[in-house]
């Protein structure tokens, strides 16, 4: 490949250019077989969930739950934008996911666990068995840990059934769980323990990943230490064992602080714990997500509205029936897993598959073997996984005898060619696809086709869900009309039951981040004056379908998960020689985006490979492997405005092989050429291979 084509290929993919250059794709229709069995076949559904029936339309979702006390008000808008849903109502999340299914589905599998090692057979956990395990764990949390409704507990668990069991045990007591993605570092976990004020950490000794038994207990020790340094004491650390009765970590257990869950559970064998009836507005869980500042936000999700929204969307968009075997390949440590591995499928009494390992272990056919063996008929994954499975094994799916009726993609924009492979090869031309757009803050899907009703269009998330009224604003607060070919800020005009309540402990940041920018009247109690700002760029085609273009703020979407540039930069700055750090997103064929790091050194520091290595390590240690930079460039100086602001835009252009634009007004324009030479090589810097403008 010549340098020129290489540069052009990379250039082609800037967000704005994707928007302009992606041609309108042809529609794909759902099959007759799918339509006939679909949960939602009412062509008037969007009208029924239209503005004339708002907010009462959402009663339909609330009615999918079992309430111990019925709600009196659907939506309370007295204190915008702190909406309240289904007030007056009481319910228990665990009861709704487990107890109420026992009469009909006692001996049906709630979960099927698939360990990474293929020689270990899948393990099914029935609703009855889940009920028993969750009760025993709830007894332990209440009586051994002293936890009660409203307390927070941090979970740092890998993908085994211990995770949903622990979540549901918390929910049974009204304890707010805060699960930190297992792949995050001990330090990330520690800062979340501190922010949420947890006195209990629930972790694990080890888990399988890419054929290795990874030591995880070590992270618990780091987490407790980090939290303590930040001012939060942890009283007890509970350790689930990957192999009950056997300890699989070299890290010592701390006497009086650390306990093996399996040992302590012995005391609670056969115990039953009454589910605690919680207010609809009681927080159910926290899920931390990156923002534009260094500090992750604890997205606080409510009990009633959240559960209603995930039940409704699991039923109508995921098309889950109790007879389905559903596999979402995400990690439960992300919101996708909370909503669409645990709460949504269980609320509908489905069978949900939990897979421990990497999709490509021991080989790239693994997911399709799992699907065949378990009879999975609904499959849910990310564009990153689709790209990786396609690249490594484009013809593997046809070698396995499974049949999906429905497939989901989530987390990033999916390019039409990857979409078509997903449809034709993975779905064998039989399955519908929903491209679901939403965020950690949102609780559940916001844009997607309704699978039996709307045609699919590759690369477009589709129209808004029933009951969701989006609007795209430009920077001057004007609405960007559909079909205009213009992109703008994707906003939602109305509240919906799945929206987070607030940022844990920081109401002001909640208002500032999502509502301040487009609020029409801060004194108004009318929801119409309070559009929610998503932070994504989007455009709407003539047919009403939305195409999401990516983040407009300082957030990098790596494999469908958000990293704050500031978060990564703060990690880089912990290396003593680093004076300044700038992190920019760079296009990646598989992961969508990955971070590139630029650092300048303190006076007197010697430029060395070792510094770059320590920068990489700092990112991995402080955040996790997901934050691993593609490259670290040690530059003589950062490109800066005259007022001293680092021009990340210029660095981003260089990393992506794009034209840097006009840099003459910079305080140090000469350094731009120097950096470009360093990053792109001499040819690019001399003009050859630059994109045509
Ligand atoms: C960001 C949210 C909750 C889903 C998992 C990620 C991007 C999400 C899509 C999609 C294009 C998408 C957005 C969003 N995104 N889904 N179908 N098409 N982009 O949750 O970590 O909170 O990230 O992911 O940029 O803002 P998250």
Boltz pocket constraint, residues with backbone or C-beta under 6 A from the ligand:
constraints:
  - pocket:
      binder: B
      contacts: [[A, 289], [A, 335], [A, 336], [A, 409], [A, 410], [A, 411], [A, 412], [A, 413], [A, 414], [A, 435], [A, 436], [A, 437], [A, 438], [A, 439], [A, 440], [A, 441], [A, 461], [A, 534], [A, 535], [A, 536], [A, 548], [A, 549], [A, 550], [A, 551], [A, 557], [A, 560], [A, 561], [A, 562]]
      max_distance: 6.0
